Amino acid sequence: MQEATSPQRRTAEANKAFFARVKRLDLIAKWVISTVGILIIISVIGILFLIAEVALPLFLPADASEHARFSIQSPSASDTLAVGVDEYLETGFVLDKTGKWSFYRFDKGELIKEKQSSAPDNPNAHLKKATLYGNLIYNLEWDDGSVTVEQATLSPKFTEFGRVMEHDVVQLVAIPANREPLESVVRIFDGEEGKNITNVQLMPGNTLRIFQQGVTVDFLGNEEAEEFSSTITDNIPGEINHLVLDNAGQHLYASTVNGYLLHWDLRELGDPQTFPPVKAFADSRTITALGLIFGDTSIIVGDSTGLVTTWFSAPVEAQSNTKKLKLIHELSKHSSPVVGILASLRDKSIMSLDEKGTIMLSHMTSERQLLDLTMGEPLKSLNASARGNGVVALDNKNNVMLWSVDNPHPEISWQALFGKVWYEGYFEPEYVWQSSSASDDFEPKLSLMPLIFGSFKGTFYALIFAVPLALLGAIYTSQFAKDTFRHTIKPAVEVMAAMPSVIIGFLAALWLAPILEGQVVTFFLSLVILPIALLVFVGVWWKLRETDFAKQTERGFEFALMVPFVVLTVVIAAFLAPGVESTFFGGDFRQWLFQEAGSRYDQRNSIIIAFGLGFMVVPIIFTISDDALSNVPSALKAASLALGASRWQTVWRIVIPSASPGIFAAIIIGFGRAVGETMVVLMATGNTPIMDWSMFNGMRTLSANIAVELPEAPVHGTLYRILFLSAVVLFLITFVLNTLAELIRHRLRKKYGQL
């Protein structure tokens, strides 16, 4: 008995050890797979946070810290008019009413140099007003009625001992006294044909006198000057209190004490064009400050209620040449009247100063209030460095205060990125992406909405092509075709997924696009004829399917008879296309499309994307759908057939609903593949960021935009960080859609009991 039970015991112990080892290995595999899965999830989340970290500074507020402070100790300190600082925030100047420029080292408050300016013919004249425009260029109005334009130069010079700042004052133009105006504005503009000087004087009696001098230089270098003068007295609805002239001396703006804005076009020398006055505010509040924003297109208006607004000449209606000043943006709201406005020399940022000494920094386009500096007492003068990295102010106690400012991304806000923005020159607010331009006064337009729209548009057209083709192919191979055919065709389709996207993009852009452009009518005619022809084929086949030949062919090879039928249909469409184009479209479909439908036909359009991007998505949707359809329990199909249902009824009523979770997952995975594709949409579209569902034009997607813009984006610049934000948006789109798809898939599994 001992001998009989010993082998059994050894077998039992061996089995026990074997199962224990299997259990141990299963546990190890479980922990390894779980650990790797968790690490993958952590890695993906880590990548998201890494990308988001680069984009986060876009939304941080501006920061300012006191850099220097000192008190001016000079006999004329109480008569100071202006203050300025260099771009290194090391030295600067103070200008007083005697015309003396005093240059200081700001960190120590030490006087470095003094330079005296004077009126053209009167050394004893005093300054009554100094108006800043441009880079440290001042319009100086003297009490004898003369005016000069002078520029303070704070230029770095690099020697063997390091950087040394050179300080000087250059007089650019002098206008002698000619009666005593209430206000006089001078602008100098060096154009391609010569120098133009414009002088606008506000005289007593609310009269404007305009003097214009045009200096042209011939090919021998000889100068020829022409002088023009004009007077404006009409169509002025109130007492003028502020004048602003653009840097080119071509547009004059004025405001009145009863709240009107006035605009004149001075490009026709001696014949100014007057635009209708615009009442800025219904309550007739006084406009207390007026200025021009960088680019000289928009004007800044500060009023007695403390509100800062921007205006520009916009078309009265779409496609109209008639323009009028319109309120575009409302910016800072001070607690007291605005007394000073300073525009940035680099972007559309604006500094405004109120009576109480509060400085607010805003950006016109983003409508974002970036900084708020409260001095606690009124200020006499305000200025900023050329790079916008410093703000200098002079108070009534003759204290000079300098702040260092960090304001890297003023043009960015949630509204600017995802909302409609009213840009300069546009008829109405729009979504626009335009990151660069050849113009120096260009305003970046960085809305992500055209890119998000383009991503969905390209994916939509790709899925229109791919989903029916892939699903019908999967249904045919899994439910109707013979196993030998299925085992041949499925690997062949899966191999398509390995084709490089750059090859597909190359073929779509350089081979397919020109062919389709020449045969566009044939293409659309095929879309009309082919469904009708297929219905005829099905009707004929239905009559012939009882023959022995049809019964043999019907076992998985029906498509073989359909292929030549489809080819014949396309040939017929190509034969009929010239006649159809001549009869219905005047012989030129693309011209008819532009004239009658207002849509331009681009060679690289959404139809090309449908073929190119859809070709890449087909293998994914086909493979996953085929697996889902093949995994439907055969018992369900057998039960349906046993109850008298046909094969197609079984597929439609039993197989497809049971496989719907897998089919839905296949479509969503295909969507994710399409929405993140780069090379095909980069090569096969015009990469135009427009928001139009038309199939005849292209788009720009988030992924393609990153590929296009990133090589040219300065590291840590605004565009650079926005491209990283685009990657975050793309990640969130796929994450949200996949999450919703998973929830829907689970509901389908629960409803249809997919195993």
BELRATA-V750364 format. One line per field, one symbol per residue. ss: DSSP state (H for helix, E for strand, C for the rest). A space follows every 50 residues. Layout:
ss: ???
//
This chain:
ss: CHHHHHHHHHHHHHHHHHHHHHHHHHHHHHHHHHHHHHHHHHHHHHHHHH HHHHHHHHHCCCEEEEEEEEECCCCCHHHEEEEEECCCCCEEEEEECCCE EEEEECCCCEEEEEEECCCCCCCCCCEEEEEEECCCEEEEEECCCCEEEE EEEEEEEEECCEEEEEEEEEEEEEECCCCCCCEEEEEEEECCCEEEEEEE EEECCCEEEEEEEEEEECCCCCEEEEEEEEEECCCCCCCEEEEEECCCCC EEEEEECCCEEEEEECCCCCCCEECCCEECCCCCCCEEEEEECCCCCEEE EEECCCEEEEEEEEECCCCCCCEEEEEEEEEEECCCCEEEEEECCCCCEE EEEECCCEEEEEECCCCEEEEEEECCCCEEEEEECCCCCEEEEEECCCEE EEEEEECCCCCCCHHHHHCCECCCCCCCCECCEECCCCCCCCCCEECCHH HHHHHHHHHHHHHHHHHHHHHHHHHHHHHCCCHHHHHHHHHHHHHHCCCC HHHHHHHHHHHHHHHHHHCHHHHHHHHHHHHHHHHHHHHHHHHHCCCHHH HHHCCCCHHHHHHHHHHHHHHHHHHHHHHHHHHHCCCCHHHHHHHHHCCC CCCCCHHHHHHHHHHHHHHHHHHHHHHHHHCCCHHHHHHHHHCCCCHHHH HHHHHHHHHHHHHHHHHHHHHHHHHCCCHHHHHHCCCCCCCCCCCCCCCC CHHHHHHHHHHHCCCCCHHHHHHHHHHHHHHHHHHHHHHHHHHHHHHHHH HHCCC
//
